[in-house]
Amino acid sequence: MNNSDFLRQMPGDSRSMGNQRSISQRLRIDIPLLILLLILSGVGLAVLYSASDGSMAAVLRQGRFLSVAFVVMILVAQLHPEQLQRWAPFAYIGVLLLLLAVDFVGVGAKGAQRWLGVGGFRFQPSELAKLVLPMAVAWYLSIHPLPPGFRHTLISLLLIFLPTILIVMQPDLGTSILIATSGIFVLFLSGISWTFIASCMGLLALMAYPMWEFVLHDYQRQRILTLLNPELDKLGAGWNIIQSKTAIGSGGFEGKGWMLGTQSHLDFLPESHTDFIIAVLAEEFGLRGVLLLLLLYGLIISRGLWIASQAKHCFGRLLGGSIILTFFVYVFVNMGMVSGLLPVVGVPLPLVSQGGTSLVSLLVGFGVLMGICADERLVHQ
Amino acid sequence: MTRRQQLKNTFHERRVYRHRVTVSILILLTMTTIVVARYSQLQISDYDIYKTQSDRNRIQLLPIAPKRGLIFDRNGMLLAENIPSYTLTVVKERVQSLDDTLAIINEIIPLSDDDIEQFRKRLSRRRPYEAVPLKFRVSDEDIAKLAVNRHRVPGVEIDAQLVRHYPEGELFAHMLGYVGRIGEREVDVIDPVNYSGTHYIGKIGLEKYYEELLHGTVGYQNVESNAHGRILRVLERHDPLPGGDIKLNVDAYVQRVAYDALEGQRGAIVAMDPHTGGVIAMVSAPGYDTNLFVNGISSTDYNALQNDPDLPLYNRTLQGQYPPASTIKPIWGLAGLHYGVITPTTRIYDPGWFSLPDDSRRYRDWKRGGHGSSINLEDAVVESCDVYFYELAYKLGIDRLHNFGIRFGLGNATGIDNTNERSGLMPSREWKEQSRGGHWYPGETINVGIGQGFMLATPLQLAVATSVIASRGELRAPRLLASVGDVPVVAPLMGKMEDVSSANWDAITRSMEQVVNSARGTGRGLKAGLTYRMAAKSGTAQVVGIAAGEKYDSSALHARNRDHALFIAFAPADDPKIAVAVVIENGEHGGSVAGPAARKVIDAYLLGKPKDSVPETENSQDAVAALAGAENHE
């Protein structure tokens, strides 16, 4: 029965899946999703090799991060959704305390306090919040009947608001928006009324001006102004956007060829290893490469949404859906900001940009997702 | 809540969830479409814009300065060259410890505190991979010392640059002028493209006059550079077209002789070929070292030159305007013959003064008591009789004097290929009315008769006028430039006096020969040992006022008020090859002070270098230099 259900969803994969099912079952991992993630990581390493001017050291370093992250993913996949649900409220409180600690005793970098030093090891509690916040909201909503009423919706919003505001104060607007979004996705998937959604959007529109005036920092306002007209500040804040647009545009449809991108190799493109790595890909592989990358992301998101919707318990469904939708938001925000559609908010391109922390938190998310999937199959058997 | 309700709710929850996922997928697809549209816009629609932008980022056009043309004298001796100037530079990013490196360099090549201070200032403005100058004009010896110690100071390099050099700076100072760093004034006039790689430009003299010729055409290279401006590779190179090498009519040896003849004096000598207009020598004394100006003269040096009472910066050959005094007499004599006012046999009585009819004012002769009762034209030229020319001028009138004078190039700039030439003054009624706003008085004509009064001429104009006499009427614009590469340059003929009979030319040439040959001649002192026929005329100009623009030291006023000594000559008289004009400020006696200088110059040109005094050297340039040295010892 399970087999036929699976066949209906993923035609053509039945034979291979049939062979590997026992292994995946034992490891509680989803093989198609794992393969897609590995392909994406491979693409990321290839682009990183070029972005770092052929530095094998940079690739090996990122490779080590990837290995660690994939191991962590498989470990996380061993957790059952029920366990996560149980831990959710405690994890939430713990993260809140850590975020408070960051605001008071955190370590600064580039004018923002985002790090917490623990015995010579630094980490960002906001990375934890990326997973813990949707977990907490999903936990809260799943212990009450769905769709949530007005009261539960408001309490959920409060759960979202507390960590968000603490991260805004660091200040890290980009991350806070992404974290808030992941919580809102849980609310949205839980089926809150459209009327409520519409009123919230209206309220947001009304709050836009006070937000601009009182909440945003000067540099954040500058980023938005620069986005609207990069020529305003050609050598300063506008430089990044002008150079990344030039890199993308000059790639054309076919691209300049791997390792042949002039914008990145001649150092015109800033942050080419990290947030702006999509510009390197676009310059060297052209629109063809961009479309193939989007296809890869599309497959990952499709598979992720399918896994989430298979979850038996609503906690797993809500959390899994939120994780995968947030993953899409990362892709969208990164590609949008590098191409000048959105302000530059410092969001890496998932699994392609260099950097260990975001990699681990992303794959932890996928581990949770796979755990939900494995749980579902066990239930079916 | 019963289990039934729970199950029902679960079913309902699943339905809502599926619905919400469907909505999410629609939103995702919309957002993905926006991203795809954005990337298509950048990569397809606006591809050309960004492709150009990306190329403009990385490709830069760098100018390559052309090599400036060389200047040679008529015998191929180098007068202006480009020599490598060595600069000690430091590339910061290749230096481990800047302080240690500086200390090591200081052991090898002593650095002044100023050098180090300036270096640190420059260092702070440059990028770490750029070579920052530490010390300019490093000697060959220091370079050799540094080369031995090079392993101790990585990142320290020697940068060679071509810089203009004048081997005979002082000797040709006014003629060649000099180049200097392009200044604000020039920036507005030069072609910004052609000068994009050039740092130096002709400021004065020949260097300025033939700037276009000497400069050449800029070359360029397309280079790929990164965002920090570091050049990574050359994509394309177009070599510059070097400036033209030019050869002058000037003979460096004659120039040297002329300059030495003026040693310790203030004055000017101009010698030219009367048949070609080619300038053989043109010196203004004292000179100055033009090399001081090439890399920017220090204010100490400049003030020293500027405040020198001998005015070394002042180009007397082209800018000094002196009364021609008695050197004008042969021309007025010729005018008298030409207009039929006198004949060679016309005689006058000279009581030592002349006065106009109905006027009691006496115009005195330089010789008290006069030259006697029976003075003809030849006598008047030979003895420089003033009264004869007072009377002649009176008879000719200013109009005829003016018209005749300008045919000898007086009163107009000669048009020499050099800068800042002044035009002298050949007065006329018209000129008087326009500039002084008054009538021309007959008495003023009398002064013109002896080359005084309003009359002014530059030494070059005197040489040109002498050339016209020597060539029997050919007025040519004097030319310094003989050829560009192998293409000869011909001095333009400005006028030819075919209406003057050869008998008259003969008469005036004969009288000028007698200035040297006659026992009564003012140039008789030059006769001894003369191996060719020489025609000449001396002059002694009263210093009534100083030419405009000059300032004299008041404490030396007395000495500076003495008469100027002038002398014109051409030789051989029967086949003129050289015409010379000499002016020695406050020299007092034309014949005995300026005359010998003219003789030396003519000897040098016609007889060549004294053979026995030429030491055997391999290099002809050295020979000239050595010879010049030998001359000094005599």
Interface residues (C-beta under 8 A of the other chain):
Chain A: P145 L146 P147 F185 F188 L189 S190 G191 Q243 K245 T246 A247 I248 G249 S250 G251 G252 F253 T262 Q263 L266 D267 F268 A282 G286 L287 V290 L291 L294 G298 I301 L305 A308 S309 C314 R317 L318 G321 L325 F328 F332 M335 G336 S339 G340 L341
Chain B: M1 N9 T10 H12 E13 R14 V16 Y17 R18 H19 R20 V21 S24 I25 L28 M31 T32 I34 V35 V36 R38 Y39 S40 L42 Q43 I44 D46 Y47 I49 Y50 K51 Q53 S54 D55 N57 R58 E224 S225 N226 A227 H228 L232
